[in-house]
Amino acid sequence: MFEDTHDEHVLLTPGPTPIHPKAQKALMRNMLGHMDPEVFALNSEIQNDLRVMYGTEEGAFTALLAGTGSLGMEAGFANLVEAGDEVLVCANGSFGRRMAEMAARYGAKVRLVTAPLGEAINPADVAAHIDGVNMVAVVHGETSTGVLNPVPEIAEIVRHSGALFTVDAVTTAGMEPFKMKDWGVDYAYTGAQKCLSAPPGLAPIAVSERAFARFAARRSPTPLWYCDLDGLKDYWVEHTYHHTVPVNLHYAFHAALRAALEEGLEQRQRRVRQMGRVISRTLEPFGFSHYVKREAERLPTVLALRLPEGFDDAGIRKALRQREISVTGGLGPTAGVIWRLGLMGESARPAPYRKLMVALSDLLGEPSLVGRFDDVVQQEAGELALS
């Protein structure tokens, strides 16, 4: 029989993240219809808050897609790419490769700009391949390797090309600087369950006026009806029926996003960086090291740590899971090589990671590990009280 252990389980994965208490409470609200005036008022607040989070132009179209971040990714290509379009995709990990596959499925002629695993995309490589492209697509924070790609620098190159600029902000929006208007991003998306610590099932998107103009000039109808921009705009702006949205997920998302904005995006950026330093400084003496060598290229929200020599990755993670602690290993070539520790939203706090250190201290036979963690937290708390 299934045993409910959600109050005890420690979730330290790169998504989903622990649900914010306010979002958990909002999730239990009584149901309203998706066409109810109160729901439309809630949606309007969500749209305004998303404009703040993404840093959009005034009045930019924002919305929640009823699906996870991968639907946000696909909706961008479905609406803004047509057969024969030239699309340049920056791929230095699993999710950049997924972008390339999706673009190709919608008929794009895909050009790839790549970088070795654990390294960021070089903007000069983008500049060398951008002539004649209709769209440039990049993952801001590559979840599979813990790399932060230089989106502002790439954006400056795209700005002078006339191409649309699509950015996967799944592990950055809500916890890292994101300036859609200033950078010239045309389409951005994330997942509710990432930096905002809301339940999975929603993909918050933002669309520029320039992207809408490109969409309006399409030569053929959007192949993905469910996420057609006109249909979405009918519901979110005109308040006419398109499909039934998951109202209770909207309640929870609204609460989580509002909590993030009330905490302050700059404070959240400081908090995640501090927690990254706490964890890496704690584990370095025990043989863990940064997988991403250049500090400027490290994604703060997904800490990728190379495992010590001889470390039993699968065995230790299984033992942790038996103690109600979930951590995530590498994907593909990095399986057994790294751990990817989530530092998004409510996971970027000392309490859950202290539980990890207690367990690792026992499993690795390193009694000093917990004390070291506590000492480093105290040192970091001089700048910002971590709780």
Disulfide bonds with the S-S distance in Angstrom:
none
